[in-house]
Amino acid sequence: MSKNRLAIIFVMMFLILGTVPCALGATTGVSQYWTWTYGTYSSVGSNYIAPTGYSYAVADVHIHNTGTKKISTNPFYWYFIADGITYSPDTPTFDSSIYRSSVDVGQGGDITTTFVYLVKGAPQTASLRYDDPY
């Protein structure tokens, strides 16, 4: 598949699904992909209320591992980046109201998980970084 055609497919996915395709890397020409969406909220569950000037960014990550390397859903490998600030997952990630599963997704695996970050303001654009432990 040509690079231009692949780029067009990614743009169409973004426009249709509202998700951002992200390449995790390539191993012998096979890429691993994940998509994600996020929203900002003043509270998470019944126990967590964001301080004044902050909000909770709740990121839903869908991993469809088409590569050969494992991808971990351990929240401490995922970072939210907004306005030049890198955020680590916050305590509400582990709240019972959040769908989170900490597993290693192998080749052919497919899972959706959620991470929560306490962020300054309510960012309109952001990126998500995965630090591969393998």
N, CA, C and O atoms as a Tinker XYZ file with bonds, in Angstrom:
   536  protein
     1  N      0.851000   -1.163000    0.000000    73     2
     2  CA     0.000000    0.000000    0.000000    64     1     3
     3  C      0.903000    1.235000    0.000000    63     2     4     5
     4  O      1.863000    1.301000    0.769000    81     3
     5  N      0.603000    2.206000   -0.853000    73     3     6
     6  CA     1.437000    3.404000   -0.946000    64     5     7
     7  C      1.288000    4.272000    0.299000    63     6     8     9
     8  O      0.275000    4.220000    0.996000    81     7
     9  N      2.323000    5.072000    0.559000    73     7    10
    10  CA     2.291000    5.960000    1.725000    64     9    11
    11  C      1.154000    6.968000    1.610000    63    10    12    13
    12  O      0.511000    7.291000    2.609000    81    11
    13  N      0.896000    7.472000    0.396000    73    11    14
    14  CA    -0.194000    8.445000    0.216000    64    13    15
    15  C     -1.548000    7.815000    0.516000    63    14    16    17
    16  O     -2.396000    8.430000    1.162000    81    15
    17  N     -1.748000    6.591000    0.045000    73    15    18
    18  CA    -3.025000    5.919000    0.297000    64    17    19
    19  C     -3.202000    5.651000    1.797000    63    18    20    21
    20  O     -4.294000    5.817000    2.340000    81    19
    21  N     -2.104000    5.231000    2.464000    73    19    22
    22  CA    -2.152000    4.994000    3.895000    64    21    23
    23  C     -2.469000    6.274000    4.653000    63    22    24    25
    24  O     -3.248000    6.253000    5.606000    81    23
    25  N     -1.876000    7.386000    4.241000    73    23    26
    26  CA    -2.150000    8.680000    4.883000    64    25    27
    27  C     -3.615000    9.069000    4.712000    63    26    28    29
    28  O     -4.233000    9.580000    5.646000    81    27
    29  N     -4.169000    8.835000    3.538000    73    27    30
    30  CA    -5.579000    9.159000    3.273000    64    29    31
    31  C     -6.479000    8.309000    4.172000    63    30    32    33
    32  O     -7.469000    8.808000    4.708000    81    31
    33  N     -6.140000    7.037000    4.338000    73    31    34
    34  CA    -6.935000    6.155000    5.202000    64    33    35
    35  C     -6.906000    6.664000    6.638000    63    34    36    37
    36  O     -7.942000    6.681000    7.302000    81    35
    37  N     -5.736000    7.080000    7.132000    73    35    38
    38  CA    -5.630000    7.591000    8.502000    64    37    39
    39  C     -6.447000    8.861000    8.681000    63    38    40    41
    40  O     -7.107000    9.032000    9.706000    81    39
    41  N     -6.411000    9.759000    7.694000    73    39    42
    42  CA    -7.199000   10.988000    7.777000    64    41    43
    43  C     -8.682000   10.647000    7.797000    63    42    44    45
    44  O     -9.444000   11.231000    8.567000    81    43
    45  N     -9.098000    9.698000    6.949000    73    43    46
    46  CA   -10.505000    9.293000    6.923000    64    45    47
    47  C    -10.919000    8.678000    8.264000    63    46    48    49
    48  O    -12.016000    8.949000    8.753000    81    47
    49  N    -10.042000    7.844000    8.869000    73    47    50
    50  CA   -10.354000    7.268000   10.182000    64    49    51
    51  C    -10.566000    8.367000   11.205000    63    50    52    53
    52  O    -11.487000    8.296000   12.019000    81    51
    53  N     -9.706000    9.395000   11.166000    73    51    54
    54  CA    -9.820000   10.486000   12.121000    64    53    55
    55  C    -11.135000   11.234000   11.931000    63    54    56    57
    56  O    -11.824000   11.546000   12.902000    81    55
    57  N    -11.483000   11.521000   10.666000    73    55    58
    58  CA   -12.705000   12.275000   10.390000    64    57    59
    59  C    -13.958000   11.465000   10.734000    63    58    60    61
    60  O    -14.933000   12.015000   11.247000    81    59
    61  N    -13.931000   10.178000   10.456000    73    59    62
    62  CA   -15.108000    9.338000   10.697000    64    61    63
    63  C    -15.225000    8.939000   12.163000    63    62    64    65
    64  O    -16.297000    9.056000   12.758000    81    63
    65  N    -14.126000    8.469000   12.744000    73    63    66
    66  CA   -14.176000    7.926000   14.091000    64    65    67
    67  C    -13.819000    8.924000   15.178000    63    66    68    69
    68  O    -14.143000    8.708000   16.346000    81    67
    69  N    -13.156000   10.016000   14.811000    73    67    70
    70  CA   -12.717000   10.977000   15.805000    64    69    71
    71  C    -11.571000   10.450000   16.652000    63    70    72    73
    72  O    -11.372000   10.890000   17.785000    81    71
    73  N    -10.822000    9.511000   16.102000    73    71    74
    74  CA    -9.688000    8.951000   16.825000    64    73    75
    75  C     -8.402000    9.270000   16.085000    63    74    76    77
    76  O     -8.416000    9.619000   14.905000    81    75
    77  N     -7.308000    9.147000   16.784000    73    75    78
    78  CA    -6.007000    9.451000   16.211000    64    77    79
    79  C     -5.200000    8.172000   16.111000    63    78    80    81
    80  O     -4.844000    7.597000   17.139000    81    79
    81  N     -4.892000    7.695000   14.872000    73    79    82
    82  CA    -4.070000    6.502000   14.767000    64    81    83
    83  C     -2.625000    6.834000   15.136000    63    82    84    85
    84  O     -2.095000    7.853000   14.693000    81    83
    85  N     -1.989000    5.993000   15.935000    73    83    86
    86  CA    -0.638000    6.267000   16.410000    64    85    87
    87  C      0.229000    5.045000   16.200000    63    86    88    89
    88  O     -0.102000    3.959000   16.675000    81    87
    89  N      1.325000    5.208000   15.499000    73    87    90
    90  CA     2.242000    4.097000   15.288000    64    89    91
    91  C      3.111000    3.918000   16.518000    63    90    92    93
    92  O      3.711000    4.878000   17.001000    81    91
    93  N      3.183000    2.704000   17.026000    73    91    94
    94  CA     4.033000    2.420000   18.177000    64    93    95
    95  C      5.448000    2.082000   17.740000    63    94    96    97
    96  O      6.374000    2.136000   18.550000    81    95
    97  N      5.625000    1.743000   16.503000    73    95    98
    98  CA     6.959000    1.399000   16.033000    64    97    99
    99  C      6.869000    0.289000   15.015000    63    98   100   101
   100  O      5.808000   -0.296000   14.799000    81    99
   101  N      7.975000    0.012000   14.406000    73    99   102
   102  CA     7.994000   -1.025000   13.387000    64   101   103
   103  C      9.052000   -2.057000   13.737000    63   102   104   105
   104  O     10.164000   -1.721000   14.144000    81   103
   105  N      8.686000   -3.306000   13.574000    73   103   106
   106  CA     9.629000   -4.400000   13.734000    64   105   107
   107  C      9.566000   -5.204000   12.450000    63   106   108   109
   108  O      8.524000   -5.766000   12.114000    81   107
   109  N     10.652000   -5.258000   11.747000    73   107   110
   110  CA    10.726000   -5.933000   10.448000    64   109   111
   111  C      9.548000   -5.553000    9.539000    63   110   112   113
   112  O      8.927000   -6.414000    8.916000    81   111
   113  N      9.260000   -4.275000    9.477000    73   111   114
   114  CA     8.240000   -3.774000    8.564000    64   113   115
   115  C      6.802000   -3.947000    9.032000    63   114   116   117
   116  O      5.885000   -3.538000    8.320000    81   115
   117  N      6.570000   -4.531000   10.192000    73   115   118
   118  CA     5.207000   -4.718000   10.700000    64   117   119
   119  C      4.957000   -3.669000   11.770000    63   118   120   121
   120  O      5.677000   -3.617000   12.768000    81   119
   121  N      3.938000   -2.826000   11.571000    73   119   122
   122  CA     3.641000   -1.764000   12.530000    64   121   123
   123  C      2.585000   -2.215000   13.527000    63   122   124   125
   124  O      1.722000   -3.035000   13.213000    81   123
   125  N      2.665000   -1.670000   14.726000    73   123   126
   126  CA     1.669000   -1.895000   15.759000    64   125   127
   127  C      0.910000   -0.581000   15.918000    63   126   128   129
   128  O      1.527000    0.483000   15.969000    81   127
   129  N     -0.422000   -0.640000   15.998000    73   127   130
   130  CA    -1.218000    0.587000   16.043000    64   129   131
   131  C     -2.155000    0.610000   17.227000    63   130   132   133
   132  O     -2.580000   -0.429000   17.732000    81   131
   133  N     -2.472000    1.835000   17.666000    73   131   134
   134  CA    -3.496000    2.072000   18.671000    64   133   135
   135  C     -4.194000    3.368000   18.320000    63   134   136   137
   136  O     -3.606000    4.247000   17.690000    81   135
   137  N     -5.431000    3.485000   18.720000    73   135   138
   138  CA    -6.197000    4.712000   18.525000    64   137   139
   139  C     -6.670000    5.174000   19.895000    63   138   140   141
   140  O     -6.758000    4.384000   20.836000    81   139
   141  N     -6.971000    6.454000   19.993000    73   139   142
   142  CA    -7.407000    6.966000   21.289000    64   141   143
   143  C     -8.276000    8.187000   21.125000    63   142   144   145
   144  O     -8.211000    8.892000   20.118000    81   143
   145  N     -9.086000    8.422000   22.126000    73   143   146
   146  CA    -9.888000    9.631000   22.230000    64   145   147
   147  C     -9.806000   10.081000   23.691000    63   146   148   149
   148  O     -9.479000    9.292000   24.578000    81   147
   149  N    -10.106000   11.350000   23.924000    73   147   150
   150  CA   -10.125000   11.813000   25.320000    64   149   151
   151  C    -11.144000   12.924000   25.472000    63   150   152   153
   152  O    -11.538000   13.587000   24.513000    81   151
   153  N    -11.553000   13.098000   26.718000    73   151   154
   154  CA   -12.424000   14.198000   27.093000    64   153   155
   155  C    -11.935000   14.740000   28.417000    63   154   156   157
   156  O    -11.223000   14.051000   29.148000    81   155
   157  N    -12.310000   15.970000   28.733000    73   155   158
   158  CA   -11.908000   16.549000   30.014000    64   157   159
   159  C    -13.146000   16.717000   30.897000    63   158   160   161
   160  O    -14.225000   17.071000   30.421000    81   159
   161  N    -12.966000   16.458000   32.181000    73   159   162
   162  CA   -14.070000   16.447000   33.129000    64   161   163
   163  C    -13.644000   17.087000   34.446000    63   162   164   165
   164  O    -12.466000   17.058000   34.802000    81   163
   165  N    -14.591000   17.660000   35.162000    73   163   166
   166  CA   -14.278000   18.278000   36.454000    64   165   167
   167  C    -14.213000   17.255000   37.580000    63   166   168   169
   168  O    -13.680000   17.540000   38.652000    81   167
   169  N    -14.758000   16.057000   37.336000    73   167   170
   170  CA   -14.699000   15.008000   38.355000    64   169   171
   171  C    -14.677000   13.639000   37.688000    63   170   172   173
   172  O    -15.048000   13.484000   36.525000    81   171
   173  N    -14.232000   12.651000   38.458000    73   171   174
   174  CA   -14.232000   11.259000   38.017000    64   173   175
   175  C    -14.813000   10.439000   39.154000    63   174   176   177
   176  O    -14.355000   10.521000   40.294000    81   175
   177  N    -15.823000    9.651000   38.832000    73   175   178
   178  CA   -16.472000    8.871000   39.883000    64   177   179
   179  C    -17.061000    9.796000   40.933000    63   178   180   181
   180  O    -17.310000   10.970000   40.661000    81   179
   181  N    -17.280000    9.278000   42.115000    73   179   182
   182  CA   -17.842000   10.109000   43.176000    64   181   183
   183  C    -16.784000   10.610000   44.150000    63   182   184   185
   184  O    -17.089000   11.388000   45.053000    81   183
   185  N    -15.538000   10.166000   43.969000    73   183   186
   186  CA   -14.504000   10.505000   44.942000    64   185   187
   187  C    -13.465000   11.525000   44.464000    63   186   188   189
   188  O    -12.705000   12.044000   45.282000    81   187
   189  N    -13.413000   11.817000   43.194000    73   187   190
   190  CA   -12.336000   12.651000   42.673000    64   189   191
   191  C    -12.885000   13.909000   42.007000    63   190   192   193
   192  O    -13.586000   13.829000   40.999000    81   191
   193  N    -12.565000   15.068000   42.573000    73   191   194
   194  CA   -12.962000   16.363000   42.022000    64   193   195
   195  C    -11.680000   17.128000   41.723000    63   194   196   197
   196  O    -10.821000   17.290000   42.590000    81   195
   197  N    -11.565000   17.591000   40.493000    73   195   198
   198  CA   -10.352000   18.304000   40.090000    64   197   199
   199  C    -10.250000   19.642000   40.814000    63   198   200   201
   200  O    -11.259000   20.327000   40.988000    81   199
   201  N     -9.038000   20.026000   41.242000    73   199   202
   202  CA    -8.855000   21.336000   41.877000    64   201   203
   203  C     -9.150000   22.465000   40.896000    63   202   204   205
   204  O     -9.149000   22.248000   39.684000    81   203
   205  N     -9.401000   23.654000   41.401000    73   203   206
   206  CA    -9.657000   24.821000   40.561000    64   205   207
   207  C     -8.497000   25.013000   39.582000    63   206   208   209
   208  O     -7.328000   24.952000   39.963000    81   207
   209  N     -8.845000   25.247000   38.314000    73   207   210
   210  CA    -7.837000   25.467000   37.284000    64   209   211
   211  C     -7.332000   24.187000   36.626000    63   210   212   213
   212  O     -6.495000   24.231000   35.724000    81   211
   213  N     -7.848000   23.043000   37.086000    73   211   214
   214  CA    -7.432000   21.752000   36.540000    64   213   215
   215  C     -8.654000   20.961000   36.102000    63   214   216   217
   216  O     -9.782000   21.295000   36.464000    81   215
   217  N     -8.427000   19.925000   35.331000    73   215   218
   218  CA    -9.487000   18.996000   34.962000    64   217   219
   219  C     -8.880000   17.611000   34.824000    63   218   220   221
   220  O     -7.661000   17.451000   34.778000    81   219
   221  N     -9.744000   16.626000   34.761000    73   219   222
   222  CA    -9.293000   15.266000   34.510000    64   221   223
   223  C     -9.438000   14.980000   33.023000    63   222   224   225
   224  O    -10.524000   15.109000   32.459000    81   223
   225  N     -8.336000   14.593000   32.396000    73   223   226
   226  CA    -8.372000   14.132000   31.016000    64   225   227
   227  C     -8.525000   12.619000   31.076000    63   226   228   229
   228  O     -7.664000   11.920000   31.610000    81   227
   229  N     -9.622000   12.120000   30.527000    73   227   230
   230  CA    -9.899000   10.693000   30.535000    64   229   231
   231  C     -9.653000   10.183000   29.114000    63   230   232   233
   232  O    -10.371000   10.529000   28.175000    81   231
   233  N     -8.615000    9.350000   28.985000    73   231   234
   234  CA    -8.207000    8.851000   27.672000    64   233   235
   235  C     -8.625000    7.394000   27.507000    63   234   236   237
   236  O     -8.244000    6.534000   28.301000    81   235
   237  N     -9.410000    7.130000   26.470000    73   235   238
   238  CA    -9.787000    5.763000   26.109000    64   237   239
   239  C     -8.850000    5.319000   24.992000    63   238   240   241
   240  O     -8.796000    5.946000   23.934000    81   239
   241  N     -8.118000    4.244000   25.229000    73   239   242
   242  CA    -7.121000    3.753000   24.289000    64   241   243
   243  C     -7.560000    2.390000   23.775000    63   242   244   245
   244  O     -7.829000    1.476000   24.555000    81   243
   245  N     -7.629000    2.265000   22.445000    73   243   246
   246  CA    -7.965000    0.984000   21.824000    64   245   247
   247  C     -6.703000    0.450000   21.147000    63   246   248   249
   248  O     -6.167000    1.067000   20.228000    81   247
   249  N     -6.250000   -0.689000   21.612000    73   247   250
   250  CA    -5.063000   -1.326000   21.044000    64   249   251
   251  C     -5.510000   -2.484000   20.167000    63   250   252   253
   252  O     -6.243000   -3.371000   20.604000    81   251
   253  N     -5.054000   -2.457000   18.928000    73   251   254
   254  CA    -5.243000   -3.587000   18.014000    64   253   255
   255  C     -3.832000   -3.947000   17.554000    63   254   256   257
   256  O     -3.294000   -3.340000   16.628000    81   255
   257  N     -3.248000   -4.932000   18.207000    73   255   258
   258  CA    -1.848000   -5.260000   17.978000    64   257   259
   259  C     -1.671000   -6.121000   16.731000    63   258   260   261
   260  O     -1.917000   -7.327000   16.748000    81   259
   261  N     -1.241000   -5.479000   15.656000    73   259   262
   262  CA    -0.970000   -6.197000   14.413000    64   261   263
   263  C      0.521000   -6.469000   14.255000    63   262   264   265
   264  O      0.955000   -7.007000   13.237000    81   263
   265  N      1.301000   -6.095000   15.263000    73   263   266
   266  CA     2.748000   -6.291000   15.203000    64   265   267
   267  C      3.181000   -7.525000   15.969000    63   266   268   269
   268  O      2.362000   -8.346000   16.381000    81   267
   269  N      4.478000   -7.634000   16.150000    73   267   270
   270  CA     5.046000   -8.808000   16.809000    64   269   271
   271  C      5.460000   -8.528000   18.244000    63   270   272   273
   272  O      5.723000   -9.466000   18.997000    81   271
   273  N      5.526000   -7.249000   18.647000    73   271   274
   274  CA     5.906000   -6.899000   20.015000    64   273   275
   275  C      4.673000   -6.772000   20.897000    63   274   276   277
   276  O      3.607000   -6.365000   20.434000    81   275
   277  N      4.823000   -7.123000   22.171000    73   275   278
   278  CA     3.731000   -6.944000   23.124000    64   277   279
   279  C      3.554000   -5.453000   23.411000    63   278   280   281
   280  O      4.506000   -4.676000   23.340000    81   279
   281  N      2.327000   -5.071000   23.735000    73   279   282
   282  CA     2.012000   -3.710000   24.146000    64   281   283
   283  C      1.372000   -3.814000   25.525000    63   282   284   285
   284  O      0.392000   -4.538000   25.702000    81   283
   285  N      1.914000   -3.104000   26.492000    73   283   286
   286  CA     1.394000   -3.164000   27.854000    64   285   287
   287  C      0.317000   -2.106000   28.063000    63   286   288   289
   288  O      0.417000   -0.989000   27.556000    81   287
   289  N     -0.710000   -2.474000   28.816000    73   287   290
   290  CA    -1.718000   -1.483000   29.207000    64   289   291
   291  C     -1.471000   -0.992000   30.633000    63   290   292   293
   292  O     -2.336000   -0.354000   31.234000    81   291
   293  N     -0.299000   -1.289000   31.165000    73   291   294
   294  CA     0.083000   -0.753000   32.470000    64   293   295
   295  C      0.067000    0.777000   32.358000    63   294   296   297
   296  O      0.772000    1.331000   31.515000    81   295
   297  N     -0.716000    1.467000   33.183000    73   295   298
   298  CA    -0.857000    2.918000   33.024000    64   297   299
   299  C      0.442000    3.695000   33.188000    63   298   300   301
   300  O      0.546000    4.824000   32.708000    81   299
   301  N      1.421000    3.123000   33.847000    73   299   302
   302  CA     2.665000    3.853000   34.084000    64   301   303
   303  C      3.591000    3.884000   32.873000    63   302   304   305
   304  O      4.691000    4.429000   32.951000    81   303
   305  N      3.152000    3.297000   31.745000    73   303   306
   306  CA     3.889000    3.389000   30.483000    64   305   307
   307  C      3.240000    4.384000   29.514000    63   306   308   309
   308  O      3.738000    4.587000   28.407000    81   307
   309  N      2.137000    5.000000   29.930000    73   307   310
   310  CA     1.376000    5.893000   29.054000    64   309   311
   311  C      1.381000    7.319000   29.621000    63   310   312   313
   312  O      1.110000    7.518000   30.805000    81   311
   313  N      1.688000    8.295000   28.783000    73   311   314
   314  CA     1.798000    9.692000   29.210000    64   313   315
   315  C      0.940000   10.589000   28.315000    63   314   316   317
   316  O      0.902000   10.424000   27.096000    81   315
   317  N      0.270000   11.520000   28.936000    73   315   318
   318  CA    -0.589000   12.492000   28.261000    64   317   319
   319  C      0.210000   13.787000   28.128000    63   318   320   321
   320  O      0.772000   14.272000   29.110000    81   319
   321  N      0.261000   14.343000   26.930000    73   319   322
   322  CA     1.049000   15.551000   26.692000    64   321   323
   323  C      0.126000   16.643000   26.148000    63   322   324   325
   324  O     -0.527000   16.467000   25.120000    81   323
   325  N      0.083000   17.784000   26.865000    73   323   326
   326  CA    -0.749000   18.913000   26.450000    64   325   327
   327  C     -0.047000   20.202000   26.830000    63   326   328   329
   328  O      0.490000   20.324000   27.931000    81   327
   329  N     -0.051000   21.162000   25.920000    73   327   330
   330  CA     0.548000   22.480000   26.164000    64   329   331
   331  C      1.995000   22.361000   26.644000    63   330   332   333
   332  O      2.435000   23.130000   27.499000    81   331
   333  N      2.729000   21.397000   26.093000    73   331   334
   334  CA     4.136000   21.229000   26.429000    64   333   335
   335  C      4.406000   20.566000   27.773000    63   334   336   337
   336  O      5.559000   20.474000   28.194000    81   335
   337  N      3.363000   20.106000   28.449000    73   335   338
   338  CA     3.519000   19.461000   29.750000    64   337   339
   339  C      3.194000   17.973000   29.593000    63   338   340   341
   340  O      2.196000   17.610000   28.971000    81   339
   341  N      4.045000   17.121000   30.160000    73   339   342
   342  CA     3.828000   15.676000   30.132000    64   341   343
   343  C      3.256000   15.244000   31.477000    63   342   344   345
   344  O      3.829000   15.523000   32.530000    81   343
   345  N      2.115000   14.557000   31.423000    73   343   346
   346  CA     1.419000   14.124000   32.626000    64   345   347
   347  C      1.468000   12.599000   32.764000    63   346   348   349
   348  O      1.335000   11.868000   31.782000    81   347
   349  N      1.659000   12.143000   33.987000    73   347   350
   350  CA     1.576000   10.718000   34.317000    64   349   351
   351  C      0.148000   10.401000   34.734000    63   350   352   353
   352  O     -0.592000   11.303000   35.127000    81   351
   353  N     -0.257000    9.126000   34.653000    73   351   354
   354  CA    -1.612000    8.776000   35.094000    64   353   355
   355  C     -1.842000    9.188000   36.542000    63   354   356   357
   356  O     -0.933000    9.142000   37.371000    81   355
   357  N     -3.072000    9.589000   36.826000    73   355   358
   358  CA    -3.444000   10.039000   38.163000    64   357   359
   359  C     -4.256000    8.947000   38.863000    63   358   360   361
   360  O     -4.720000    8.001000   38.227000    81   359
   361  N     -4.419000    9.089000   40.154000    73   359   362
   362  CA    -5.096000    8.110000   41.006000    64   361   363
   363  C     -6.469000    7.668000   40.487000    63   362   364   365
   364  O     -6.784000    6.485000   40.611000    81   363
   365  N     -7.318000    8.555000   39.908000    73   363   366
   366  CA    -8.632000    8.087000   39.445000    64   365   367
   367  C     -8.556000    6.991000   38.376000    63   366   368   369
   368  O     -9.555000    6.325000   38.104000    81   367
   369  N     -7.377000    6.799000   37.766000    73   367   370
   370  CA    -7.211000    5.699000   36.813000    64   369   371
   371  C     -7.618000    4.382000   37.452000    63   370   372   373
   372  O     -8.093000    3.476000   36.767000    81   371
   373  N     -7.434000    4.273000   38.761000    73   371   374
   374  CA    -7.690000    3.019000   39.467000    64   373   375
   375  C     -9.065000    2.978000   40.135000    63   374   376   377
   376  O     -9.372000    2.031000   40.860000    81   375
   377  N     -9.905000    4.012000   39.893000    73   375   378
   378  CA   -11.252000    4.062000   40.454000    64   377   379
   379  C    -12.129000    3.004000   39.782000    63   378   380   381
   380  O    -11.945000    2.702000   38.603000    81   379
   381  N    -13.066000    2.452000   40.517000    73   379   382
   382  CA   -13.941000    1.402000   39.967000    64   381   383
   383  C    -14.827000    1.916000   38.831000    63   382   384   385
   384  O    -15.362000    1.115000   38.065000    81   383
   385  N    -14.991000    3.238000   38.706000    73   383   386
   386  CA   -15.823000    3.787000   37.630000    64   385   387
   387  C    -15.069000    3.829000   36.296000    63   386   388   389
   388  O    -15.669000    4.109000   35.258000    81   387
   389  N    -13.776000    3.556000   36.313000    73   387   390
   390  CA   -12.937000    3.606000   35.112000    64   389   391
   391  C    -12.697000    2.186000   34.609000    63   390   392   393
   392  O    -12.345000    1.287000   35.373000    81   391
   393  N    -12.898000    2.005000   33.291000    73   391   394
   394  CA   -12.621000    0.691000   32.716000    64   393   395
   395  C    -11.125000    0.601000   32.431000    63   394   396   397
   396  O    -10.622000    1.210000   31.487000    81   395
   397  N    -10.427000   -0.162000   33.257000    73   395   398
   398  CA    -8.985000   -0.304000   33.103000    64   397   399
   399  C     -8.616000   -1.759000   33.285000    63   398   400   401
   400  O     -9.114000   -2.448000   34.175000    81   399
   401  N     -7.738000   -2.199000   32.425000    73   399   402
   402  CA    -7.236000   -3.553000   32.522000    64   401   403
   403  C     -5.742000   -3.498000   32.265000    63   402   404   405
   404  O     -5.315000   -2.963000   31.242000    81   403
   405  N     -4.941000   -4.036000   33.165000    73   403   406
   406  CA    -3.490000   -4.005000   33.008000    64   405   407
   407  C     -3.022000   -5.378000   32.528000    63   406   408   409
   408  O     -2.875000   -6.316000   33.312000    81   407
   409  N     -2.791000   -5.466000   31.220000    73   407   410
   410  CA    -2.364000   -6.714000   30.594000    64   409   411
   411  C     -1.313000   -6.411000   29.531000    63   410   412   413
   412  O     -1.115000   -5.257000   29.149000    81   411
   413  N     -0.652000   -7.446000   29.067000    73   411   414
   414  CA     0.229000   -7.339000   27.910000    64   413   415
   415  C     -0.545000   -7.850000   26.713000    63   414   416   417
   416  O     -1.008000   -8.991000   26.709000    81   415
   417  N     -0.690000   -7.014000   25.695000    73   415   418
   418  CA    -1.451000   -7.369000   24.504000    64   417   419
   419  C     -0.482000   -7.921000   23.471000    63   418   420   421
   420  O      0.365000   -7.198000   22.947000    81   419
   421  N     -0.616000   -9.197000   23.188000    73   419   422
   422  CA     0.269000   -9.853000   22.229000    64   421   423
   423  C     -0.222000   -9.694000   20.806000    63   422   424   425
   424  O     -1.243000   -9.056000   20.549000    81   423
   425  N      0.522000  -10.283000   19.889000    73   423   426
   426  CA     0.187000  -10.227000   18.466000    64   425   427
   427  C     -1.244000  -10.707000   18.235000    63   426   428   429
   428  O     -1.629000  -11.781000   18.698000    81   427
   429  N     -2.022000   -9.907000   17.520000    73   427   430
   430  CA    -3.417000  -10.227000   17.239000    64   429   431
   431  C     -4.368000   -9.811000   18.348000    63   430   432   433
   432  O     -5.583000   -9.931000   18.188000    81   431
   433  N     -3.843000   -9.322000   19.474000    73   431   434
   434  CA    -4.683000   -8.915000   20.600000    64   433   435
   435  C     -5.439000   -7.632000   20.321000    63   434   436   437
   436  O     -5.018000   -6.811000   19.505000    81   435
   437  N     -6.549000   -7.470000   21.001000    73   435   438
   438  CA    -7.422000   -6.329000   20.789000    64   437   439
   439  C     -8.063000   -5.985000   22.132000    63   438   440   441
   440  O     -8.747000   -6.823000   22.722000    81   439
   441  N     -7.850000   -4.764000   22.619000    73   439   442
   442  CA    -8.395000   -4.375000   23.927000    64   441   443
   443  C     -8.598000   -2.867000   23.967000    63   442   444   445
   444  O     -7.903000   -2.118000   23.281000    81   443
   445  N     -9.545000   -2.437000   24.767000    73   443   446
   446  CA    -9.746000   -1.015000   25.054000    64   445   447
   447  C     -9.561000   -0.831000   26.557000    63   446   448   449
   448  O    -10.068000   -1.616000   27.358000    81   447
   449  N     -8.831000    0.212000   26.924000    73   447   450
   450  CA    -8.585000    0.512000   28.323000    64   449   451
   451  C     -8.634000    2.026000   28.515000    63   450   452   453
   452  O     -8.621000    2.775000   27.538000    81   451
   453  N     -8.691000    2.477000   29.757000    73   451   454
   454  CA    -8.837000    3.900000   30.058000    64   453   455
   455  C     -7.789000    4.352000   31.068000    63   454   456   457
   456  O     -7.470000    3.640000   32.020000    81   455
   457  N     -7.259000    5.557000   30.838000    73   455   458
   458  CA    -6.316000    6.181000   31.754000    64   457   459
   459  C     -6.829000    7.576000   32.095000    63   458   460   461
   460  O     -7.493000    8.210000   31.274000    81   459
   461  N     -6.527000    8.058000   33.297000    73   459   462
   462  CA    -6.968000    9.372000   33.741000    64   461   463
   463  C     -5.748000   10.204000   34.127000    63   462   464   465
   464  O     -4.838000    9.722000   34.800000    81   463
   465  N     -5.748000   11.465000   33.689000    73   463   466
   466  CA    -4.644000   12.382000   33.979000    64   465   467
   467  C     -5.215000   13.669000   34.561000    63   466   468   469
   468  O     -6.213000   14.183000   34.057000    81   467
   469  N     -4.599000   14.193000   35.608000    73   467   470
   470  CA    -4.971000   15.497000   36.153000    64   469   471
   471  C     -4.155000   16.527000   35.380000    63   470   472   473
   472  O     -2.927000   16.547000   35.460000    81   471
   473  N     -4.857000   17.391000   34.621000    73   471   474
   474  CA    -4.172000   18.326000   33.734000    64   473   475
   475  C     -4.546000   19.764000   34.046000    63   474   476   477
   476  O     -5.612000   20.045000   34.593000    81   475
   477  N     -3.654000   20.658000   33.690000    73   475   478
   478  CA    -3.895000   22.091000   33.875000    64   477   479
   479  C     -4.894000   22.560000   32.824000    63   478   480   481
   480  O     -4.716000   22.310000   31.631000    81   479
   481  N     -5.944000   23.240000   33.274000    73   479   482
   482  CA    -6.965000   23.737000   32.357000    64   481   483
   483  C     -7.764000   22.604000   31.740000    63   482   484   485
   484  O     -7.973000   21.557000   32.354000    81   483
   485  N     -8.205000   22.836000   30.512000    73   483   486
   486  CA    -8.940000   21.824000   29.741000    64   485   487
   487  C     -8.381000   21.849000   28.322000    63   486   488   489
   488  O     -8.958000   22.498000   27.450000    81   487
   489  N     -7.275000   21.157000   28.074000    73   487   490
   490  CA    -6.612000   21.219000   26.771000    64   489   491
   491  C     -7.527000   20.812000   25.622000    63   490   492   493
   492  O     -8.305000   19.864000   25.729000    81   491
   493  N     -7.417000   21.548000   24.530000    73   491   494
   494  CA    -8.198000   21.251000   23.329000    64   493   495
   495  C     -7.481000   20.262000   22.416000    63   494   496   497
   496  O     -8.124000   19.533000   21.660000    81   495
   497  N     -6.160000   20.235000   22.484000    73   495   498
   498  CA    -5.385000   19.281000   21.703000    64   497   499
   499  C     -4.341000   18.645000   22.616000    63   498   500   501
   500  O     -3.828000   19.279000   23.538000    81   499
   501  N     -4.044000   17.404000   22.342000    73   499   502
   502  CA    -3.083000   16.678000   23.172000    64   501   503
   503  C     -2.548000   15.499000   22.382000    63   502   504   505
   504  O     -3.049000   15.166000   21.308000    81   503
   505  N     -1.531000   14.882000   22.931000    73   503   506
   506  CA    -1.012000   13.647000   22.354000    64   505   507
   507  C     -0.811000   12.646000   23.486000    63   506   508   509
   508  O     -0.797000   13.005000   24.663000    81   507
   509  N     -0.660000   11.410000   23.109000    73   507   510
   510  CA    -0.472000   10.342000   24.074000    64   509   511
   511  C      0.812000    9.624000   23.698000    63   510   512   513
   512  O      1.025000    9.293000   22.531000    81   511
   513  N      1.675000    9.380000   24.694000    73   511   514
   514  CA     2.949000    8.718000   24.443000    64   513   515
   515  C      2.998000    7.403000   25.202000    63   514   516   517
   516  O      2.626000    7.326000   26.374000    81   515
   517  N      3.454000    6.391000   24.525000    73   515   518
   518  CA     3.652000    5.070000   25.133000    64   517   519
   519  C      5.152000    4.816000   25.203000    63   518   520   521
   520  O      5.835000    4.865000   24.180000    81   519
   521  N      5.668000    4.546000   26.391000    73   519   522
   522  CA     7.070000    4.180000   26.577000    64   521   523
   523  C      7.158000    2.669000   26.655000    63   522   524   525
   524  O      6.842000    2.065000   27.680000    81   523
   525  N      7.585000    2.077000   25.574000    73   523   526
   526  CA     7.645000    0.628000   25.429000    64   525   527
   527  C      8.633000    0.004000   26.420000    63   526   528   529
   528  O      9.830000    0.283000   26.346000    81   527
   529  N      8.154000   -0.835000   27.346000    73   527   530
   530  CA     9.056000   -1.453000   28.328000    64   529   531
   531  C      9.765000   -2.690000   27.777000    63   530   532   533
   532  O     10.634000   -3.250000   28.445000    81   531
   533  N      9.402000   -3.125000   26.559000    73   531   534
   534  CA     9.953000   -4.374000   26.021000    64   533   535
   535  C     11.052000   -4.129000   25.026000    63   534   536
   536  O     11.617000   -5.079000   24.484000    81   535
